[in-house]
Structures are given as C-alpha cells and as structure tokens.
Amino acid sequence: MSKSNKKAINEIKEIFGDHVASGKPCLKMVGCGEIMINELPFSFSMQNIGAASDAGICVTISGEAVNDGIVRFTDFTFVKTVNGKAVPERYDLPLVKKADGKMIYQAKFTDVKLPEYDPSVASTKEELLNVLSTQLTFRVTPLYNGEGLPEIMLSVYPFGDPLTGSATEWKRVTADQDYFLHKLKKGRRNSVFKKRR
C-alpha cells in the first residue's frame, strides 16, 4: 500500500471508524431526511465503506409504533443506478414477525453486490466528503395520522456482516404535512421574541 493510500485510509478511518479496512462490508448512511412526514416520500441512502460483498443486503423498518400498527409504510422503492441514471423500482415491503414476536417491515435483496470501498477516490477528509457517492438509495412513504412524534428505526445491513456492518438511523414521524413550514414560522417567532428582550 502506498504512503498516500495509507494516509487516506487513516483519515477516512477517523471519519468512519475501523470498518474501512476491516475485511468486512460496512454500510454508512450518507443521506437521510430530518423527519418522516405522513404520506410524503422519504429517502435514505447509504455507501459501503468496507470490503466487497456479494451476499446481499436487508432493509428493515421497526420500532414500537410499527409493532403496534400506529405507523405503516407503503410505496417502497429501490432507486437503482443504471448506466449512470437513477431508475426507481418498486418492491414489496412485507410486515414480518421476528423471533421475539414483534412485527417489523423487512425486504431482502440477495442479488445486491457491494463493491469494495476505494480509498484512492480521496486523499483528505474534505475530498472524501465531496466525492462520496451513494451506492444504495431507498424511498418509502409513511402513513401516520396520530398525535405526537413516534420514533422509527431504519436499518440496512449487509448479510456479509449483519451485526456490526449495518447503517442505522432513528427518525421521528409526524402527521403534520406542513411540518417544515410550521417549524420555520415557529423559529421566526422565537427569534423575534429574543430580539425584543
């Protein structure tokens, strides 16, 4: 390994951890919305930052609100890259029962191949963050019309290392379709109050 490659790997490890050169696949979430909004598509993307794997991946959506049927999901889409273009394909996202009896949404993709992460694409942290391209992008639409903000866990794991190689994010769900508009108005109101003091 060249000195520059070794330096790149060490700097990348500082960002992502030791999985970069662990010999196992490891998914890292690189794009994920702030909140899931009732009936609006929600996208999440990830990149393999570890070794290559042809064992496939599994997408799960779980949490108490899923188990209790408070939040449901529809329109599950895998956005594939074909000849440099994003091509969305819809898939089933069935509810399945885990060994502990809890219900989760789960979709398996045994034909997905994860290429090995190539540290030569960047030699500094800044370059890495600028050129990091998402390999896997999914979209799903939450259905929720209740009060409060229940929490949902999105998880995508490689079958090549399901225990430590997963990309996982906890996200809240809102029934307020104008959530960002209301948040912006609330922020402006708070800033006005602060200025007057």
Secondary structure, 3 states (H helix, E strand, C coil): CCHHHHHHHHHHHHHHCHHHHCCCCCEEEEEECCCEECCCCEEEEEEECCCCECCCEEEEEECHHHHCCCCEEEEEEEEEEECCEEEEEECCCCEEECCCCCEEEEEEECCCCECCCCHHHCCCHHHHHHHCCCCEEEEEEEECCCCCCCEEEEEEEECCCCCCCCEEEEEEEECCCCHHHHHHHHHHHHHHHHHHC
